[in-house]
C-alpha cells in the first residue's frame, strides 16, 4: 500500500500556513515525533488532521499546525519551535511525548545531547535549521 506524503515549505507534513495569523483565528501548534507527523498514515487519518476537523466542526476558527517530525524529542521540538516555528505566533503549543522521549532523555541527557545530535539527522528536510 502506497501512502502519499507531501511536505510544506517548512518541511512539515502540513499545508502552507501564513506567518500572519488572521485576527479571527486561534492558532494551535502541535509538536512531537513521527506519531504527530503521521508517518504511515494518509494525512486525513493523522491525529492532527482529525483534531483539526473536530475543533472546527462548528466553525473554522482554529488554525492547527502540524509540527511533528520523525525522531523528534522534547529538546528537538523546542529547538524547532525557537528556530523555525515561532514566526507563526501560535496561541497554544501542544507537545506530544511518549515513554521513549523520557527514557532517551534520561539516558542521553537533555540539551547537551541535543546540541550534538542536531545537524546529523534529517539534513535534507531541515538544512536551513542546521
N, C-alpha and C positions, 0 to 999 in steps of 0.2 A: 504494500500500500504506500503510495507516494503522498507526501504532505507538502502543500505549497506554503513556503515561508517567505515573507517579504519584510525587509527592514527599512526604516525611515532614514533620513539624512543624519540622525544622531547615532545610528547603529542599533536602534531599539526595534523590537518586533511590535510595531505600532504604526498608526497613521502619523502623518506630519501634524505637529502642533505649533500654533503661533506662539512666539515668545510673549506677546502681549496678551494677557488674559482678558477676555471680554468682561465688561463690568457686571453683567448679569449672571456670570458663571462662578461656580465654586470649583477649584482645581485640586484634584487628588492625585498624588504621585505614589505609585506602587513600586517598591524596591524589593529585590530578592534574587534568588538564583534561577536555575533552569525551570523550576516549577512555576515561578512567576513569569518567566519568559514564555513558557508554554511549549517547551520542546516536546515533540511527539504528538502534538495536537494541532488540529486545524485552528486558526485564530478564533473563530466564533465559539469554540469549545474550551478555550482557556478560561481560568477562573477570573482573570482580569476583564475579559470581554463579557462574561456572564455578570460580573459585579456591575460593570458599566450599564449593561442592559437593565438590570434590576433597579439600580439607583435612578435611572432615567425613565422608568416605566410610565410615570405620570407626566413628566416634562423633561426636556433636555437641558437641565440646569447644572449638571455636574460633568466636568471635563476630567476624564480619567486617563492618566499617562502611565503606560506600562514601562517601567524602568528595570524590568527583570533582565538578568544577564547570567548566562551559564557560568558556573564556577564562582559566582559572587558569594561573598560573606558579608557580615555587617560592616567590616572595615572597608572592604572594596566598595560597598554601597555608599558609604559616607564619602569616600573619595570621588565616586561617580557623581554624586549629588553636588558636592562642593566645586568640582572642576567642570562639570558638563551640564547639569540639570537645574542648578539654582536659578538660571536665567528664565525659567518657565514660571517662577513665582508661585509654587504650589501653596494652597491654603493649609493643606494637611499632607503628611507623609505617612504611609503605612509600610513598615518594614516586615517582611515575612522571613522568619528564621525557622530552622529545624534543629534537631539534635546534633547533626553533623557540624553546624555552624558553631555551636557551643563547644563541642568536643575538639574541633580543629583549632579553635581559638585557645583552648587550654593547652593543647599540645604544641602548637606553633608559636603562640604568644602574640597577641594583639597587633598594634600598629607597626611595630618594628618589622615584623614578618611581612606585613602588607607592603611596606616600602621596598622590600627585596623582591616580592612577587609581582607587583605591578610593572608592566613593561615586558614581561616574559610570556604572558598569555594573551590570546585573542588580539594580537597586534593588528591584524588586517581590518577588523571592525572598529578598533579604538585607537588607531595611530595618532590622531591629534591629542588624545588623552595621555598617551605615554610619552 
